[in-house]
């Protein structure tokens, strides 16, 4: 199928690579480092890669991640611009400064390709919420919408992609210094699950805590009902992703199906990729949906 423009993204969409390429969306890959070794964000291409990553975490490794630099963007965009106009949706600036490098690369390449259009959009999203935004953009492209029309929709809706998530394992937060040891130990003893979201700038906000996984799922769904388009009658897409806790993701999906029977299509469950998981560790479940505009931290 011939498209009116090229839609591209980055590996932190946390969707399977086979799905993204099946939708004809070129991907630029992030990398992470563990003890001097660099690994590429795999997106499910090698079924052994993600289990190996969690084995490293279980062994005490603390991965680090890097921005995509200007040269990498230039090389990636150059190959695409040879084929047509490009709409690139970036990993959100609340999580990384890479979007600034993408914009610098675009400025350079516009001089080289004056007859081409290269549009850069900061998604203000993360993980499969970023993926859901890109998926909606692909729907518009496939319907024949122009680059301008698709870009306008993405900019109008990026802050309306809600990211609601909770964590059931806090040891990684303790080891990585994101939570004090005493706090993590107490939370584990009391079976506390932090409840988090992304704010309007794409930054993580921890706004509540509950005891137990069932209450965490219930609190997440209550928040979704309060903010989703149509409330309990929500009829848009819904994605769920998880970091090495499939049972909790499946329980969340089942609860979503019961509470929101009009969701568009099947609720997609995806793995949180190695880049996001390098910061959250195992035990995180996230739910993504379209709703009202995300708000800043009101604390």
N, C-alpha and C positions, 0 to 999 in steps of 0.2 A: 504494500500500500504506500502510495506516494503522499507525503505530508507537506503542508504549506511552509513549514519551518522545522528546524531541528530543536528538540527539547532535550536538555541535558541536566544532570544532577551530580551529586557526590555520594560516596558509598555509605554515608551516615543516614541515608534514607531508611536503613534497616528493613529492607524488603529483600526477598531472595533475588540473587543476580539473574537467575533464569526468568523470573517474572519481569524484571525491569528491562532486560534486553528483549524479551518477548513483546514488550510494548514499544520497542524501538527507541529506547532512551539511553544514550551513551553515558557512561559513568566515569568519574574521576575518583581515584582511590586514595584514601588516607592511609597512613601507616602508624604503627606503634612500636615501641622499643621495650625490650626486656633484657636486662643485664648485657647490654651492648649489642644485642641482636635485633635487627629490624624486621618486622613482619608487616605484610600488607593486609588491610581490612578485607576479609575474604568473601563476605556476602553469600556464604553457602556453596561456593564453587568446589571446595574440598571438604567433604563431610567430616574429616578428621581435624580440621583447623580449629573449630570452636571448642570441641572437647579438650584439645591440647591447650588452648588458652585457659580454660577453667582449671585444668590440671596445674598450670603454672601459678594461678592465683591460689589454689589450695596448698601449693608448696611454699607460699609466702611471697611470691613475686608481686611487685608493685609496678605495673606498666606505666610508661609515659607516652604521651601523644604529641604530635607536631602539627603545626599549621601546614596547609598546602602553600608553597611559595609561588611567587610571581612567574618564575620560569616554567614551573609545572603547569600553571594555568595557560601560559602562552602556548606551550607545546600542545596541550589538549585542545584549546580553542582553534589554533591554527589548522589542525586536521579537520575540524568540523566546518570552519568557514570556507574551506575549499569546496565543500558540498552544498552550502546554502546558508541562509540566515539562522541565527542561533538565539534561543531563549534559554539562559542558564539560571537555574534556581539553586542558590547557595545554601549550605548548612548555616543555621541561624547565628547571627552575630552575638547573641547572648551566650553562646557556647564557645565561639572561636572568632579570631580576627581575620580568618582566611578571606572573608568577603572583600576586605580592603585590597588584598593581593589580586583577587579576581578583577576588581575594578581597574587596578593599575595595568594589568595585562590587557584588558579590553581597550584601554586608551591607546596602548601601543599598537594593537592589531587593527584598530579602526583606521589608522594611517596606512597600514599595509593593504587593507581590504576596504577601500572607500565605497565600493558598491554594495557591500554587505551590511547587514544589521546584526549587531551583537548586543543583546540586552542582558544585564545582570540584575537579579532580584535577591535581596536578603530575605530568606524565608521566615526568619524569626521563629523557626520551628526546630525540632530535634527528633531524632530516632524515627519511628514509624509515623509520627505526626507530620514530620517533614516528608516522609514517604507518601502519606495520604494527600498532602497538598500537591505533590508532583503527580500523583495518580489522577487527581481531579484535572490538573492541567493537561495531562495526556488525553483525558476524555474530551476536553474542549478542542484540542488539536485534531483529534480523530473525527470530530464532527465538522471539521472544516473551518474552525475559527482562525482568524489571523493571529500573527504573533502579537500585535497590539492588543487585540481583544483578550487573548489569553493572559498576557502580562497584566492587563488592567484587572482581570478577575483575581489573579493571584495576589496582587497588591491589596485589593479590597478585602480579601478573605484570609490572608496569612495570620492575622491576629485573632481570627475566629476559629482557628483549629485549636481545640482545647487539648491539653496534655495533663491528664490526671494520673498520678502514680503513687504507689506505696512500696515500702521495703520491708521484707520479712527477715532479713539477715543483716545484722549490723556490725559483724566482726570486721568486714572489709573497711567500713567507715572508720573504725577504731585504728586499724593498721595504717590506713592512708592519712591519718591525722585530721579527717573531716569531722570526727566526733571524739570527745575525750574517752579514755578507757573506762573511767568510772561511769560516765553516762551510758556508754554502750553496754557495759555489764549490767547495770540496773535495768535498762530497757529490755535486754534479753531475758533477765529473770522474770520481769513482769509481763513478758510477751507483748511488748509495745511495738506497734508498727507506725512509723512516721507517714503522714499523708502530705503529698507534695503536688505542686503544679508549676506550670510555666507562666510567668507574668507577661505583660504586654510587650516587654523587650526581649522575651525569650530566655529570661533568667529563672533559675530554680528557686521556688519559694516553698519552704516547709511551713504549713499553716495549721496543722492539726496532728494529733496522735491518738490512736485507739489501741485497745487491747485485743489481740487475736486477728487471724487472717479473715475470718468471716465478717467481723466488724469493719475491717479495712475495705473489703469488697463492698459492703453495704454503704459505707461512707462515700466511697468513690462513685457508686451508682446514684446516691442521693444528690451529689454535686452535679453529676451529669444531667439528671432530670431537671435540676434548677437552672442549668445554663444551655442545654441543647436546644436547637431549633425545634419547636413543637413540644418540648418537654417529654413526657412519656410516649408521645406519638412521633417521636423523632424518626424521620424516614431517610436520613442521609447515610453516608458510609460510617463504619465503625471498625477500627483496627485495635488489636490487642498485641502487645509485645512483652517479652519477659527475658530475664537474664538467668538462665539455667534453673528455672522453676516452672516447668511445663504444667504440672498438676494445678498450681495456683492460677496459671493463665487459663486453663481449661475450666476451672471453677468460676472464674470471672466471666468467661464467655457464656457459660450456661446461665449465670445470673443476668447477664445483659440480654440474652435472648428472651428470658422470661419477663423482664421489666420493660423491654423496648421491642415489642413484636413486629414493628414496622420498619426496622433497620433495612437499608438498601443492600440486598444480597447477603452472602454469608459473611460472618465476622471473621476477618483474617487474623490468624495468630502468627506472629513472626518472632524470630530471635532478635534480642538486642545485640547488635554487633559488637565487635571487639573494641571499637573506639569509645562508644558510650559506656560499655561495661568496664573499660579501664578506669572509669571514674565512679561508677555506681557499684561495681562488684556484682556478685550473684544475689538472687533473692528479690529482684525488683519486678513488679508487674505494672504496666502502663496501659491506659485506655485513651483513645483518641477519637474525637468527634467534632462536628461543626456546631457552633453555637453563637452566643452573643460575643462581643469583643472582649478579649482577655483584659483583665484589670491589673494595675500595678500593685505592689505589696502595700497593704494598708496598715501594717503594724506601726 
